[in-house]
Amino acid sequence: MKVLLTGATGFVGQEILRQLHGAGHSSRILARDPKSPRAQQLARSYSAEVHSGDILDASSLPEALAGAEAVIHLVGIISEAGRQTFERVHTQGTENVVKAAQRARVNRFVHMSALGTRANAVSRYHQSKWAAEEIVRQSGSGWTIFRPSIVYGPGDGFVNLFAQMSRISPVLPVVGTGRSKFQPVRVEDVAACFVKALSEPRSVGQTYDVCGNEVFSLEEIIDLIMETTGRKRFKLHLPLWLTRIQAALMEFVFPRLLGKAPPLNRDQLLMLQEDNVGDPQPAMELFGLKPRSFREGIMVYLTHPAGSH
């Protein structure tokens, strides 16, 4: 099957490309800069085509979709900067890709959402993700929606963040109580869902939580990371009022002075106050997933010499 993949150069996208190649699919990467070293390296590694395009520029999409049989749409952001807002990237961008796929008569659309997405969500992140889901559901195509939890693996931005901080700091910050619940999931399992869904008719018209079968608090996750790396660090619980001030300052400074999205924003703090849990069984059973324990999963790369890079 010829598959157009948006967000291919991201953490999850690269693993999906690897599994698409392994399953015998023909991949096509949509890239804002098709000549970038990462896009070119992925194209060579997985025999993929690279097409220039931007989901926020509808006119750039028809050529990339010509001849495609399926779309895997992954593009998303966790923090905003300039024109890259949640509403533009998640909602308008998804609408652009859906409409272009309809015009190209692409009948299979597999969409990346996020665990916790729902109507009347508190955070703008989840609100924009819900609006995108609605666009996909109303598209009339053979759609499948996946809602991953925190995704971990070599090169992730979550487990590795705490591991790297612990290398240089004797203190690790914990926002609020640290009691919010999460169900981390391996990047290999997330990618397997997307790739297997392409040839699984029972997944059409369905929305799946993609999460591990273990539930941890944020503080328990940090403790496991420290245990795995053999480090002991003091955990400093930061009150929410203080982190809101810090996040507001970062939202002001980073886009204006550095031209980057802030590493922390107030929307993330809203989400950190909620439990981020779901039901992993439907996806696990349909796609035959056999997840490792979180402890075993992170040990594979955190204890490897290159694992915490």
N, C-alpha and C positions, 0 to 999 in steps of 0.2 A: 504494500500500500504506500502511495506517495503522501507524505505527511508534512504539512507546514507547521513549524514550531516557532512560536513567539516566546521571547525570554530564554532562548536556548543558551545564552552565554552565562546565565545565572547558575547558582549552586544546584538547584533542582534540575534546571534545564540541561545541564551537562550530563547528569546521570540518566535523564530520559533519552538524550541523544545516544548514549552508550547502549542502552537497552533496546532502543529502536533498531540500531545497527545490528545488535546481536540477534534480534528477532527477524531480521531479513527485510525490514521496511526501508524505503527510500526517504531520506530526510531532506528537508529544505529549511534553512535557517533564515528568519527575518531579522535583519540587523540594521540599526541606524548607521553604523559604520562598517560596511562589509569588508573593508580592508584592514580592520583592526587585527592585531596579532592573535587575540583570543578567537575571534571568528574564523580566521584562516587556519589556526591550529585545529579547531574542532572540525572544520570541513575536511582537513586532511586525515584526521584520526578516524572519522566515521563516514567517509566518502559522501559527505553532504554537500548540497548546493547552498550557496549563500546569495540571498537577494536583498538589495537595498530597500529599506522601508521603515516606517515609523507608524505605530498604531494611532498616533494623534494626527497623522496626515493621511486622510482617507484616500487621497489620490495616489498614494504610493503603494497601495495594497493589491489592486487588481492583477498586476503583473506577477507578483509573488504567489498569488493563489491560482494562477492559470495552470490547469492540469492536476491540481491537488485533489486528493480523494478524502482527506481528513485534515482537521486543524486541531492542534493542541495549543491552547492559549494559556500562557503562564504569567504574562507580564503583570507585575505588581510592585508597589513601593511600601515601605513601612514608615517613611518620613517624607515630608514635603519640602520642596525648594523651588521657588520661582513658579514656572508654568506647570511643574510636575506636582500637581495636587492629587489628592485621593479621588476627587470627583472626575477630574480629567483623565487620569491614567486608568483607574479601575472601571469607571462607568462609561465615559465617552469613548475611551479606547476600546473597550469591549464592544460597544455598539458599532464602532467603525469596522472592527474585524468581523462581527456577525453579519453586518449588511454586505460586506465585501464577499464573504463566504456564500451568502445567499445568491448574490449576482453570479458568482462563479459556479453555482450549482454543486457546492460541496455539502454533502449530506451528513457528514460525521463531525461533531464538534465536542471536544473534551476540554472542560474548563476548570481552571484552578481558582478556587475560592479560599476560604479560611475557616477553621473551626471557631465557632462563636458567632458566625454570620447569621443574622436573623432579622426579621421585621422589627422595627422599633428598637434597634440596638442603641446603646449609649454612645459608643465611639463613632466618630466620622469614618474611620477606617472600615468598620463593620457595616455602617450604613451604605457606603459606596460599594462595598462588596455585595451587599444584598441587592442593590439596584442593578448591578452587573448580572447577578444570578437571574433576576427577573427578565432581563433582556434575553439571556440565553434560553430560559424556559419558554419564552413567547416567540422564539425564532422559527419554530416549525421544523427545525432540523432534528436529526438524531443526536440529541445532546446527552452528555453525562457530566455531572458536576462533582468535583472532589473538594472536601474541606479538610486539609491537613492541619494537624496540631503543630507544635514546635518541631521542626525537622532537624535532625542531627546527622553528622557524618563528617568525614575528612573535609575540611574547608568550610564548615558551617560558621555562622556568625553568632552562635549562642553558647554552646559548650566551649568552643575554642576561645571565646571572649573571656569567660571566667578563668579558663586555664592560663591564658596569657597574662591576665591581670595578676593572678597569683604568683607568677614568676617574678614580678617586679615590685609587688606591694605586699606588705604584711597584713593589710586590711582589705576585706572585700565588702563593698556596699550592698546592702539588701534593702530594696524599697519597701517601706511599710512593714507589715508583720512578717512577710515572707510565707504566709500560709495559703495563698492562692494555689489551686490545684492545676496540674498540667499532665498531659499524656504524651510525652515525646515519642516521635516515630522516626525510624531509620530512613534516610534518603533513598536507599535501595527499595524499600517497601513502597514508598510514595511513587517512585518511578514505575515500579512494576504494575501498580494500579492503572496508571495512565496508559501504559503500553498494552497491557492485556485487555483493557476496555475497548480498544480499537476493533478487536475481533470477538467481543463478547456481547451478543445481542441482548442478553438479559440486563445489561447495564444501561441500555438506552432509556432515557426519560427518568433516570434515577439520580439521587443526590446521596453521596456517601461521606460519612466521617472517616478520615484516615488518621488513625492515632494508635499509639501503643496500648497494650492491655494492662499496663501498670500506671497507677496514679501517684504522682509525687507533688509535694509542695515545692515552691521555689527554693526554700531553704534546704529541703532534702536533696534537691538536684545539685545545689552548690556543694553540699556535704559529700555527695557521691563523686563529684568531680575532684574534690580535694583528696578523698580517699584513694581514687584511682591514680592520681598523680603523686601520691605519697607526701602531700604537703599539709601543713596545719596553718590555718590563717584565722585571724580574728574577724568575725562578721559584725559589721556596723550597720544597725538598722536605722535607716534615714526616714524621718517623719514625712508624711505625704505633703504637708504644707511646704516643707523645705525643698523637696524634689520638684514640686510644681513651680516654684520660683526659679530653680535651676533650669528646668525645661523651658520656661518662658524666655529666659535669657538666651538659651541656646537657639531657640526658634528665631529670635531676633538677630543674633550675631552671625550664625553660620551661613545662612543664605546671603546676607548682605555683605559681609566682609570676606568670607571664604568661598562663596559660590557653591556651597555644599549643603546637603540636607543635614539637619542636626542629628547627633547620635541619640538624643533623647527628646521626646516631645510629650506634651500634655495628653494627647490622645492615647499614647502608649500607657501612660499612668492610669487612665480610665480602664484600659483593658487588663492591667496588672491587678486591679482590684476585684476582678471577676474570676471565677473558676473557669478554666478552659478545658473542658472535658467533653467526651462524646461516646458513641457506641461503636467500637471497632469491629464487632462481629460480622455485620453484613458484608463489608469489604473484604475482611480476612477470609470468609468462607467462599465468596464468589470467586475471588482471584487467587485462592490457594496460598495465602501468605503464612509464613511460619516465622514470626518475629523473634528476634533475640531479646534477652533482657536488656534493659537500658544500661545496666552496669557492664555487661559483656560487650554491648555495642560500642560504648565510648572507650572501653579498654583497648579495643583494636587499634584505634588511632592516637589516643592520648599517650599510650606507653611506647609508641613507635617513635624513633628518633625524629621523624619528620611530621609526626602527627599533630603537633600543636602550633605549626607554622601558620 
